[in-house]
Amino acid sequence: MGLLTLTGILSNVAFVTFTSAMPLWLVHSHEVSYDSTLIGWTLSAFSLAAALGGVAGGIISSRLGTKRLIVISSLLALLPLNAIFFLIPGSVSYFVMVILAGALINAGMPLLIVSAQDLSPKNAATASGMLMGFSAGVAGLIYVGIGQLQMTMGLVPAMSIGYLALIAAGVSAVIAFKSRQSATLNLTPSEILNCVCSPCIDQNIEAYPYRTYAP
C-alpha cells in the first residue's frame, strides 16, 4: 500500500500546486486583483471538474483498466496544466483547460482508494485515510518547498516542477500494480484457497456488497 500512497501524494502535489499557485499567477502575471471573481471561478471550475473526473474515472476504468486509467490521466493532465500559461485568463479556452486539468488530475484518486481497500480489507478505513487525508497532508508539506522555489525561480518554473510530480505518480502506479500482480501470481493453490475462504474476504464483501469479485 506504500506505493499506492506515494502515487496519491504525488498526484496531490500537482493538485495543491494548482489551487495554491494559480491565484498568485493570475495576480502577478496578469495583474488580476486579489478579489477578482476570475480567481474564484477558476478554482471552482477546477474543483468541480476534479469531483466529476473522479466519478467519470470510476466508470471508464471498467473498460480501460485501473492501472491504465491512473497512468494515462496523470500524464495527460500535464497538457492542460501547462497550456494554461499560454492562454488568456477568462477566455473560453482557458476554462476548458482548467476543467480538463481538474478532471484528469483527480480521475484516478477514487481508484487508488479502492485498490488500497482491497489490499487491506480488514483496515479499509485506515487505507482510505492514507489516500485521502495523509496523502493530501504530505502534499501540502511538499508544496512548502515549491513555494520556496517560486520566490527563487519564479512562479511558472516552480509550478511546472510541481506538475512534474504527475510523471512520478504514473511511474509509481505502474510499479505498484505490477508488484501487486506479481504477488498474486506467486500464491500457491493452498494460499489462494485460504484467501478465498478466509473471513477477510467475507468481511470485504460485507463492507462492499456491490463490488464485483472475480473467482
N, C-alpha and C positions, 0 to 999 in steps of 0.2 A: 504493500500500500504506500510505501515511501515514495516510489517513482510517480504514482498517481497524484500524491500530494504535491510533489515537486512540479508536476505538469500544471496543477491548479494554481500554484504560487506564481509560476512564470506567466500564465495567462492573465492572472490578476494584476501583475506588474504592468502589462500593457493597458489593461482597463483603468487602473489608477492613474497611470501616466496621462491618459486622455482626459479623464474627468478633472484632474488637478491642474494640468498644464495648459489645456486648451483655452480656458478663460484668460490666462496670462498671455498666451499667444495672440488672442484677439485684441487684448488691451494694448500690448506693447508693439505688435507688428502692424496692426490695422487701426490703431487709435480708437478702438471701441471703448465707450465709457464703462466704468465698473458696474453701473446699474442698468446697463443696456439689456433690453429684453432678448437680444440676439444670444447672449450668453445662456440665459435660461432656456430658450428654445433649443439651443444646441445640445445642452446637457439632457433636456427632457427627451428630445428625439433619440439621442444615443441610448439612454437608459431604457426607454420603451422598446426600442429595437432590440436591445440586449435581451429583454424579457421574452419578446416574441421569437427571437432567434433560438432561445433555449427550447421553446415549445416546438418550433419547426425542426430543430436538430433531432429531437426525440422521434419525430415522425419519419424523417429522412433516413435515420440510422437503421431502420428496419430493412431498408433496401441497400443502402450504401455500406453499412457495417460501422460499428462503433469506432474502431481504430482509424479507418479511412476518414470518417467524418471529422473526428477531432483533429487529425493531421492536416487535412485539406482546408478546413475552415480556419485553422490557425495561420496557415501560410497565406491563404487568400486575403485575410484581414489586413495584411501588410499593404496591399494595393490601395484600398480606400483611405487607410490611415495616413499614408504618405501623399496621396493625391490631394488631400485637403489643403496642404501647404501651397498648392499652386492654383487654388480656386478663390473666387471672390466670396468672402463670408456673407451669408444671407441669400446667396443665389440658389436656384433650384438644384444645380449640380452639386453645390456644397452640401445641401441637406441630404441629397441622395447618397453621397459618400459617407456622411455621418451615420445615416441609417444602416448602410451596408457594413460599416465598421463595427457598429454596436451588435448587429445580428451575428456577424461572423465570429467575433471575439467570444461571445457567450454561447455559441451553438453547441459546443462540446461539454460545457460545465455540468449540465444535468447527467450526461452520460458518464462523466468521471465519478460523480457521486454514486450512481447506481453500481458502477464497477467496483468501487470501494466497498459498498454494502455487500456485494456478492462475495468479496474476498473475506469479509468479517461479518458473517450473518448473525453471530451472537452479540456483536457490538456495532450494530447498524447505526445507532445514534452517534456513537463516537466517530465512526467513519464519515458520517455526514458532517459532523462538526469539524473534522480535519480539513475537508474540502471546502466547506462554506465559511467557517469562521477563522480557523487557523491560517489557511492559505491567504485569505484577504488581509489578515493582520500582518503576516510576514511580508506580503507585497507592499503594504503601507510603510513598513520599516525600510524596505529596499528603496522605495521612492525617495526617502530622505537623501540617499546617495545621489539619486538622479537630480534632485533639487539642487544639490551642491554643484553638479555638473552644469546645470542651467546658468549658474552665476559665473562659471569659468569659461564654458564653451559657447553659451548662447542657448536659447530656447529650442530652436529647431534641431540642432545636432543632438542635444540631450534627450529630446522627445524621441528622436529616431532610434537612439540607443535603447530607450525603454521599450519601444515597439519591437526591437530585435529579439526581445525575450520570447516572442511568439515562435521564432525559429527553434529556439532551445526547447520550448514547450512541445513542439511537434516531434523533435528527436526523442525527448523524454517519453512521450506517449508511445512511440514505436517500440522503444526498449521495454517499457512497462508491459505492454500487451504481448510482446514476444516472449518475455520471461514468464508471463502468466500461462501462455500456451505451452511452453516447454515444460513447465511444472506439471501441467495437466497430462501431457503425453507421457511423462515419466512415471505416472502412477501405475502400480501393479494391479492386476484384476481384483485381488482381495481388497486393496485400498479403495478402488473405485466402488466395490460393493459396500464397503463400510461407509463410504461417503454418502452413497445413495440411501442407505438405511439409517443413517445417523440422525439423532434428534436435532442436530444442527440444521439439516435440510428441512425437517418438519417445521422448525421454528421460522426459517426463512420463508417457506411457503405460506405459513400462517400470517406472517407480517406483511407479505406482498402477494396476496391471493390472485391478483390479476396479471402477475408476471409469468411469462411462458418459460418453462423449464424443459430443455432438451433432454431426452432419455440418455 
